[in-house]
Amino acid sequence: MTQSEPDLMALIQGLPAALINVAHDEHYTLRFANKQAAELLGYSIADFLENSRYKAASVVHPHDLDLLEVADGIHAKGPRTLLVRYRLIAADGSEVPVLDVSRPQFDERGELQSFITLLVDLRDAPDLQGPSKILSRVE
């Protein structure tokens, strides 16, 4: 099934979660985000795109940054989907627990380029909340 570009964008904007694409660089430069990413954290996405004002890594809870570095290392080893639970910091300073479902994107030489990530807000799902950790690796 092939969708037109407007239909595809409507589908992406209608997802019940934030969809982002970040570069595999030291700041996880944000390349794309749907409107739910802004709604999730209360920031303007334009302020994050290409690190124009903020860096994507700057909204990760400071205690969870090391966990994401571990996940980054797992991603670098091959095209696996990871499920990771951690916290982000919203514009109002509140913690936002999320489930991160991400998959690495490699170039034709096999070099890790970026991550495509779906961020699911867990604030209304207390049974899914818990300590930040890598939950699963999907081969």
LOVO-879204 format. One record per residue: residue number from 1; residue in one letter; x, y, z of N, C-alpha, C in turn. Coordinates in steps of 0.2 Angstrom, whole numbers, plus 2048, in hexadecimal, padded with zeros to 3 digits. Layout:
N
i->NUM aa->A n.u->X n.v->Y n.w->Z ca.u->X ca.v->Y ca.w->Z c.u->X c.v->Y c.w->Z
...
! end
This chain:
139
i->1 aa->M n.u->804 n.v->7FA n.w->800 ca.u->800 ca.v->800 ca.w->800 c.u->804 c.v->806 c.w->800
i->2 aa->T n.u->803 n.v->80B n.w->7FC ca.u->807 ca.v->811 ca.w->7FB c.u->802 c.v->817 c.w->7FD
i->3 aa->Q n.u->805 n.v->81B n.w->801 ca.u->801 ca.v->821 ca.w->803 c.u->804 c.v->827 c.w->801
i->4 aa->S n.u->800 n.v->82C n.w->7FF ca.u->803 ca.v->832 ca.w->7FD c.u->806 c.v->836 c.w->803
i->5 aa->E n.u->80B n.v->83A n.w->801 ca.u->80E ca.v->83E ca.w->807 c.u->80A c.v->842 c.w->80C
i->6 aa->P n.u->804 n.v->845 n.w->809 ca.u->800 ca.v->848 ca.w->80E c.u->7FC c.v->843 c.w->813
i->7 aa->D n.u->7FB n.v->83D n.w->810 ca.u->7F7 ca.v->838 ca.w->814 c.u->7FC c.v->835 c.w->819
i->8 aa->L n.u->802 n.v->834 n.w->817 ca.u->808 ca.v->832 ca.w->81B c.u->809 c.v->837 c.w->821
i->9 aa->M n.u->809 n.v->83D n.w->820 ca.u->80A ca.v->842 ca.w->825 c.u->804 c.v->842 c.w->82A
i->10 aa->A n.u->7FE n.v->842 n.w->827 ca.u->7F8 ca.v->842 ca.w->82B c.u->7F9 c.v->83C c.w->830
i->11 aa->L n.u->7FB n.v->836 n.w->82D ca.u->7FB ca.v->830 ca.w->832 c.u->801 c.v->831 c.w->837
i->12 aa->I n.u->806 n.v->834 n.w->835 ca.u->80C ca.v->835 ca.w->83A c.u->809 c.v->83A c.w->83F
i->13 aa->Q n.u->806 n.v->83F n.w->83D ca.u->804 ca.v->844 ca.w->842 c.u->7FE c.v->842 c.w->846
i->14 aa->G n.u->7FB n.v->83C n.w->844 ca.u->7F5 ca.v->83A ca.w->848 c.u->7F7 c.v->834 c.w->84D
i->15 aa->L n.u->7FE n.v->832 n.w->84D ca.u->800 ca.v->82D ca.w->852 c.u->7FE c.v->82F c.w->859
i->16 aa->P n.u->7FD n.v->82A n.w->85D ca.u->7FB ca.v->82B ca.w->864 c.u->802 c.v->82B c.w->868
i->17 aa->A n.u->807 n.v->82D n.w->865 ca.u->80E ca.v->82E ca.w->868 c.u->812 c.v->833 c.w->864
i->18 aa->A n.u->818 n.v->835 n.w->867 ca.u->81C ca.v->839 ca.w->864 c.u->821 c.v->835 c.w->860
i->19 aa->L n.u->822 n.v->837 n.w->85A ca.u->826 ca.v->834 ca.w->855 c.u->82C c.v->839 c.w->853
i->20 aa->I n.u->832 n.v->836 n.w->854 ca.u->838 ca.v->83B ca.w->853 c.u->83D c.v->837 c.w->850
i->21 aa->N n.u->842 n.v->83B n.w->84C ca.u->848 ca.v->838 ca.w->849 c.u->84D c.v->83D c.w->84C
i->22 aa->V n.u->852 n.v->839 n.w->84F ca.u->858 ca.v->83D ca.w->851 c.u->85E c.v->83A c.w->84E
i->23 aa->A n.u->863 n.v->83F n.w->84D ca.u->86A ca.v->83D ca.w->84B c.u->86E c.v->839 c.w->850
i->24 aa->H n.u->872 n.v->834 n.w->84D ca.u->877 ca.v->831 ca.w->852 c.u->87D c.v->836 c.w->852
i->25 aa->D n.u->87C n.v->83B n.w->856 ca.u->882 ca.v->83F ca.w->858 c.u->882 c.v->841 c.w->85F
i->26 aa->E n.u->886 n.v->845 n.w->861 ca.u->887 ca.v->846 ca.w->869 c.u->881 c.v->84A c.w->86C
i->27 aa->H n.u->87D n.v->84D n.w->868 ca.u->877 ca.v->851 ca.w->86B c.u->871 c.v->84D c.w->869
i->28 aa->Y n.u->871 n.v->848 n.w->865 ca.u->86B ca.v->845 ca.w->862 c.u->867 c.v->84A c.w->85F
i->29 aa->T n.u->869 n.v->84D n.w->85A ca.u->866 ca.v->853 ca.w->856 c.u->860 c.v->851 c.w->853
i->30 aa->L n.u->85A n.v->854 n.w->855 ca.u->854 ca.v->853 ca.w->853 c.u->853 c.v->855 c.w->84C
i->31 aa->R n.u->851 n.v->850 n.w->847 ca.u->850 ca.v->851 ca.w->840 c.u->848 c.v->851 c.w->83F
i->32 aa->F n.u->844 n.v->84E n.w->842 ca.u->83D ca.v->84E ca.w->841 c.u->839 c.v->84C c.w->847
i->33 aa->A n.u->833 n.v->84F n.w->848 ca.u->82F ca.v->84E ca.w->84E c.u->828 c.v->84F c.w->84C
i->34 aa->N n.u->823 n.v->84B n.w->84E ca.u->81C ca.v->84C ca.w->84C c.u->819 c.v->851 c.w->852
i->35 aa->K n.u->813 n.v->853 n.w->851 ca.u->810 ca.v->858 ca.w->856 c.u->810 c.v->855 c.w->85D
i->36 aa->Q n.u->80F n.v->84F n.w->85D ca.u->80E ca.v->84C ca.w->864 c.u->815 c.v->84D c.w->868
i->37 aa->A n.u->81A n.v->84D n.w->865 ca.u->821 ca.v->84F ca.w->869 c.u->820 c.v->855 c.w->86C
i->38 aa->A n.u->81D n.v->85A n.w->869 ca.u->81C ca.v->861 ca.w->86C c.u->817 c.v->860 c.w->872
i->39 aa->E n.u->812 n.v->85D n.w->871 ca.u->80D ca.v->85C ca.w->876 c.u->80F c.v->858 c.w->87C
i->40 aa->L n.u->813 n.v->853 n.w->87B ca.u->816 ca.v->84F ca.w->880 c.u->81A c.v->853 c.w->885
i->41 aa->L n.u->81E n.v->858 n.w->882 ca.u->823 ca.v->85B ca.w->887 c.u->821 c.v->863 c.w->888
i->42 aa->G n.u->81D n.v->866 n.w->883 ca.u->81B ca.v->86D ca.w->884 c.u->821 c.v->871 c.w->881
i->43 aa->Y n.u->825 n.v->86F n.w->87D ca.u->82A ca.v->873 ca.w->87A c.u->828 c.v->874 c.w->872
i->44 aa->S n.u->82B n.v->879 n.w->86F ca.u->82A ca.v->87A ca.w->868 c.u->82F c.v->875 c.w->865
i->45 aa->I n.u->82D n.v->871 n.w->860 ca.u->831 ca.v->86D ca.w->85D c.u->836 c.v->871 c.w->859
i->46 aa->A n.u->834 n.v->877 n.w->856 ca.u->839 ca.v->87B ca.w->852 c.u->83F c.v->87D c.w->856
i->47 aa->D n.u->83F n.v->87D n.w->85D ca.u->844 ca.v->87F ca.w->861 c.u->849 c.v->879 c.w->862
i->48 aa->F n.u->847 n.v->873 n.w->860 ca.u->84B ca.v->86D ca.w->860 c.u->84E c.v->86B c.w->859
i->49 aa->L n.u->84B n.v->86C n.w->854 ca.u->84D ca.v->86A ca.w->84D c.u->854 c.v->86D c.w->84C
i->50 aa->E n.u->858 n.v->868 n.w->84A ca.u->85F ca.v->86A ca.w->849 c.u->863 c.v->86E c.w->84E
i->51 aa->N n.u->860 n.v->86C n.w->855 ca.u->863 ca.v->870 ca.w->85B c.u->863 c.v->877 c.w->85A
i->52 aa->S n.u->85D n.v->87A n.w->857 ca.u->85D ca.v->881 ca.w->857 c.u->85D c.v->885 c.w->85D
i->53 aa->R n.u->85A n.v->882 n.w->862 ca.u->85A ca.v->885 ca.w->869 c.u->85B c.v->880 c.w->86E
i->54 aa->Y n.u->859 n.v->87A n.w->86E ca.u->85A ca.v->875 ca.w->873 c.u->85C c.v->86F c.w->86F
i->55 aa->K n.u->85F n.v->86A n.w->873 ca.u->862 ca.v->864 ca.w->871 c.u->85D c.v->85F c.w->873
i->56 aa->A n.u->85B n.v->85A n.w->86F ca.u->857 ca.v->854 ca.w->871 c.u->859 c.v->851 c.w->878
i->57 aa->A n.u->860 n.v->850 n.w->879 ca.u->862 ca.v->84D ca.w->87F c.u->861 c.v->851 c.w->885
i->58 aa->S n.u->860 n.v->858 n.w->884 ca.u->85F ca.v->85C ca.w->88A c.u->858 c.v->85B c.w->88D
i->59 aa->V n.u->854 n.v->858 n.w->88B ca.u->84D ca.v->856 ca.w->88E c.u->84D c.v->84F c.w->891
i->60 aa->V n.u->852 n.v->84C n.w->890 ca.u->853 ca.v->845 ca.w->894 c.u->854 c.v->846 c.w->89B
i->61 aa->H n.u->851 n.v->843 n.w->8A0 ca.u->852 ca.v->843 ca.w->8A7 c.u->85A c.v->842 c.w->8A8
i->62 aa->P n.u->85D n.v->846 n.w->8AC ca.u->864 ca.v->845 ca.w->8AC c.u->866 c.v->83E c.w->8AF
i->63 aa->H n.u->862 n.v->83B n.w->8B3 ca.u->864 ca.v->834 ca.w->8B6 c.u->863 c.v->82F c.w->8B0
i->64 aa->D n.u->860 n.v->831 n.w->8AB ca.u->85E ca.v->82C ca.w->8A6 c.u->863 c.v->82C c.w->8A0
i->65 aa->L n.u->867 n.v->831 n.w->89F ca.u->86C ca.v->832 ca.w->89A c.u->870 c.v->82C c.w->899
i->66 aa->D n.u->873 n.v->829 n.w->89E ca.u->878 ca.v->823 ca.w->89D c.u->874 c.v->81D c.w->89A
i->67 aa->L n.u->86E n.v->81D n.w->89C ca.u->86A ca.v->817 ca.w->899 c.u->869 c.v->818 c.w->892
i->68 aa->L n.u->868 n.v->81E n.w->890 ca.u->867 ca.v->81F ca.w->888 c.u->86E c.v->81E c.w->885
i->69 aa->E n.u->873 n.v->81F n.w->888 ca.u->87A ca.v->81E ca.w->885 c.u->87B c.v->816 c.w->884
i->70 aa->V n.u->878 n.v->812 n.w->889 ca.u->879 ca.v->80B ca.w->888 c.u->874 c.v->809 c.w->883
i->71 aa->A n.u->86E n.v->80C n.w->882 ca.u->86A ca.v->80A ca.w->87C c.u->86D c.v->80C c.w->876
i->72 aa->D n.u->870 n.v->811 n.w->876 ca.u->874 ca.v->814 ca.w->870 c.u->879 c.v->80F c.w->86E
i->73 aa->G n.u->87D n.v->80C n.w->872 ca.u->882 ca.v->807 ca.w->871 c.u->87F c.v->800 c.w->86E
i->74 aa->I n.u->879 n.v->7FE n.w->871 ca.u->875 ca.v->7F9 ca.w->86E c.u->873 c.v->7FA c.w->867
i->75 aa->H n.u->871 n.v->800 n.w->866 ca.u->86E ca.v->802 ca.w->85F c.u->874 c.v->801 c.w->85A
i->76 aa->A n.u->87A n.v->803 n.w->85C ca.u->880 ca.v->804 ca.w->858 c.u->882 c.v->7FD c.w->855
i->77 aa->K n.u->880 n.v->7F8 n.w->859 ca.u->882 ca.v->7F1 ca.w->857 c.u->87D c.v->7EE c.w->851
i->78 aa->G n.u->878 n.v->7F1 n.w->850 ca.u->874 ca.v->7EE ca.w->84B c.u->86D c.v->7F0 c.w->84B
i->79 aa->P n.u->869 n.v->7EF n.w->846 ca.u->862 ca.v->7F1 ca.w->845 c.u->85D c.v->7EE c.w->84A
i->80 aa->R n.u->85D n.v->7EF n.w->850 ca.u->858 ca.v->7EC ca.w->855 c.u->854 c.v->7F2 c.w->857
i->81 aa->T n.u->84E n.v->7F0 n.w->859 ca.u->849 ca.v->7F4 ca.w->85C c.u->84A c.v->7F4 c.w->863
i->82 aa->L n.u->84A n.v->7F9 n.w->867 ca.u->84B ca.v->7F9 ca.w->86E c.u->845 c.v->7FD c.w->871
i->83 aa->L n.u->843 n.v->7FA n.w->877 ca.u->83E ca.v->7FD ca.w->87B c.u->841 c.v->7FF c.w->882
i->84 aa->V n.u->841 n.v->806 n.w->883 ca.u->844 ca.v->809 ca.w->889 c.u->83F c.v->80D c.w->88C
i->85 aa->R n.u->83F n.v->80C n.w->893 ca.u->83B ca.v->811 ca.w->897 c.u->840 c.v->816 c.w->89B
i->86 aa->Y n.u->83E n.v->81C n.w->89A ca.u->842 ca.v->821 ca.w->89D c.u->83E c.v->827 c.w->89E
i->87 aa->R n.u->841 n.v->82D n.w->8A1 ca.u->83D ca.v->833 ca.w->8A2 c.u->840 c.v->839 c.w->89E
i->88 aa->L n.u->83B n.v->83D n.w->89C ca.u->83D ca.v->843 ca.w->898 c.u->83B c.v->849 c.w->89D
i->89 aa->I n.u->83D n.v->84F n.w->89C ca.u->83B ca.v->855 ca.w->8A0 c.u->837 c.v->859 c.w->89B
i->90 aa->A n.u->831 n.v->85B n.w->89D ca.u->82D ca.v->85F ca.w->899 c.u->82F c.v->867 c.w->89A
i->91 aa->A n.u->82C n.v->86B n.w->896 ca.u->82E ca.v->872 ca.w->897 c.u->82C c.v->875 c.w->89D
i->92 aa->D n.u->827 n.v->872 n.w->8A1 ca.u->825 ca.v->875 ca.w->8A7 c.u->829 c.v->872 c.w->8AD
i->93 aa->G n.u->82E n.v->86D n.w->8AB ca.u->832 ca.v->86A ca.w->8B0 c.u->830 c.v->864 c.w->8B3
i->94 aa->S n.u->82A n.v->861 n.w->8B1 ca.u->827 ca.v->85B ca.w->8B3 c.u->82B c.v->855 c.w->8B0
i->95 aa->E n.u->82B n.v->84F n.w->8B3 ca.u->82E ca.v->849 ca.w->8B0 c.u->828 c.v->846 c.w->8AC
i->96 aa->V n.u->82A n.v->844 n.w->8A6 ca.u->826 ca.v->840 ca.w->8A2 c.u->829 c.v->839 c.w->8A1
i->97 aa->P n.u->826 n.v->834 n.w->8A4 ca.u->828 ca.v->82D ca.w->8A2 c.u->826 c.v->82B c.w->89B
i->98 aa->V n.u->82B n.v->828 n.w->897 ca.u->829 ca.v->826 ca.w->891 c.u->82B c.v->81F c.w->88F
i->99 aa->L n.u->828 n.v->81C n.w->88B ca.u->82B ca.v->816 ca.w->888 c.u->82D c.v->817 c.w->881
i->100 aa->D n.u->834 n.v->816 n.w->880 ca.u->837 ca.v->818 ca.w->87A c.u->838 c.v->811 c.w->876
i->101 aa->V n.u->835 n.v->811 n.w->870 ca.u->835 ca.v->80C ca.w->86B c.u->839 c.v->80E c.w->865
i->102 aa->S n.u->840 n.v->80C n.w->865 ca.u->844 ca.v->80F ca.w->860 c.u->848 c.v->80A c.w->85C
i->103 aa->R n.u->84A n.v->80C n.w->856 ca.u->84D ca.v->808 ca.w->851 c.u->853 c.v->80C c.w->84E
i->104 aa->P n.u->859 n.v->80A n.w->84D ca.u->85E ca.v->80D ca.w->84A c.u->85D c.v->80D c.w->842
i->105 aa->Q n.u->860 n.v->813 n.w->83F ca.u->860 ca.v->813 ca.w->838 c.u->868 c.v->813 c.w->836
i->106 aa->F n.u->86A n.v->80F n.w->831 ca.u->870 ca.v->80F ca.w->82F c.u->871 c.v->811 c.w->828
i->107 aa->D n.u->877 n.v->814 n.w->826 ca.u->878 ca.v->815 ca.w->81F c.u->87A c.v->80F c.w->81B
i->108 aa->E n.u->87C n.v->810 n.w->814 ca.u->87E ca.v->80B ca.w->810 c.u->885 c.v->808 c.w->812
i->109 aa->R n.u->889 n.v->80B n.w->816 ca.u->88F ca.v->808 ca.w->819 c.u->88E c.v->805 c.w->81F
i->110 aa->G n.u->888 n.v->805 n.w->822 ca.u->887 ca.v->802 ca.w->828 c.u->888 c.v->806 c.w->82E
i->111 aa->E n.u->889 n.v->80D n.w->82D ca.u->88A ca.v->811 ca.w->832 c.u->884 c.v->814 c.w->835
i->112 aa->L n.u->883 n.v->814 n.w->83C ca.u->87D ca.v->816 ca.w->83F c.u->87C c.v->81E c.w->83E
i->113 aa->Q n.u->876 n.v->81F n.w->83C ca.u->875 ca.v->826 ca.w->83A c.u->870 c.v->82A c.w->83E
i->114 aa->S n.u->86B n.v->826 n.w->840 ca.u->865 ca.v->829 ca.w->844 c.u->861 c.v->824 c.w->847
i->115 aa->F n.u->85C n.v->826 n.w->84B ca.u->858 ca.v->822 ca.w->84F c.u->851 c.v->824 c.w->84D
i->116 aa->I n.u->84C n.v->820 n.w->84B ca.u->845 ca.v->821 ca.w->84B c.u->842 c.v->81F c.w->851
i->117 aa->T n.u->83E n.v->823 n.w->855 ca.u->83C ca.v->822 ca.w->85B c.u->835 c.v->824 c.w->85C
i->118 aa->L n.u->831 n.v->81F n.w->85F ca.u->82A ca.v->821 ca.w->861 c.u->82A c.v->821 c.w->869
i->119 aa->L n.u->828 n.v->827 n.w->86B ca.u->828 ca.v->828 ca.w->873 c.u->821 c.v->828 c.w->875
i->120 aa->V n.u->81F n.v->823 n.w->879 ca.u->818 ca.v->823 ca.w->87C c.u->818 c.v->825 c.w->883
i->121 aa->D n.u->814 n.v->82A n.w->884 ca.u->813 ca.v->82D ca.w->88B c.u->810 c.v->828 c.w->890
i->122 aa->L n.u->813 n.v->827 n.w->895 ca.u->811 ca.v->822 ca.w->89A c.u->80E c.v->826 c.w->8A0
i->123 aa->R n.u->80D n.v->82C n.w->8A0 ca.u->80A ca.v->82F ca.w->8A6 c.u->803 c.v->82D c.w->8A8
i->124 aa->D n.u->7FF n.v->82B n.w->8A3 ca.u->7F8 ca.v->828 ca.w->8A4 c.u->7F8 c.v->820 c.w->8A4
i->125 aa->A n.u->7FE n.v->81D n.w->8A5 ca.u->7FF ca.v->816 ca.w->8A5 c.u->803 c.v->814 c.w->8AB
i->126 aa->P n.u->801 n.v->815 n.w->8B1 ca.u->805 ca.v->814 ca.w->8B7 c.u->808 c.v->80D c.w->8B7
i->127 aa->D n.u->804 n.v->808 n.w->8B5 ca.u->806 ca.v->801 ca.w->8B5 c.u->80C c.v->800 c.w->8B0
i->128 aa->L n.u->80D n.v->804 n.w->8AC ca.u->813 ca.v->803 ca.w->8A7 c.u->819 c.v->807 c.w->8AA
i->129 aa->Q n.u->818 n.v->80C n.w->8AF ca.u->81E ca.v->810 ca.w->8B1 c.u->822 c.v->80B c.w->8B6
i->130 aa->G n.u->828 n.v->80E n.w->8B7 ca.u->82D ca.v->80A ca.w->8BB c.u->834 c.v->80D c.w->8BA
i->131 aa->P n.u->839 n.v->80A n.w->8BD ca.u->83F ca.v->80D ca.w->8BC c.u->842 c.v->80D c.w->8B5
i->132 aa->S n.u->846 n.v->812 n.w->8B3 ca.u->848 ca.v->812 ca.w->8AC c.u->84D c.v->80C c.w->8AB
i->133 aa->K n.u->84C n.v->809 n.w->8A5 ca.u->850 ca.v->804 ca.w->8A3 c.u->84E c.v->802 c.w->89C
i->134 aa->I n.u->853 n.v->7FD n.w->899 ca.u->852 ca.v->7FA ca.w->893 c.u->84D c.v->7F4 c.w->894
i->135 aa->L n.u->847 n.v->7F4 n.w->891 ca.u->842 ca.v->7EF ca.w->892 c.u->843 c.v->7E9 c.w->88D
i->136 aa->S n.u->845 n.v->7EB n.w->887 ca.u->845 ca.v->7E5 ca.w->882 c.u->849 c.v->7E7 c.w->87C
i->137 aa->R n.u->84C n.v->7E2 n.w->879 ca.u->84F ca.v->7E3 ca.w->872 c.u->84C c.v->7DE c.w->86E
i->138 aa->V n.u->849 n.v->7E1 n.w->868 ca.u->845 ca.v->7DD ca.w->863 c.u->84A c.v->7DC c.w->85D
i->139 aa->E n.u->84C n.v->7D6 n.w->85C ca.u->850 ca.v->7D5 ca.w->856 c.u->84C c.v->7D5 c.w->850
! end
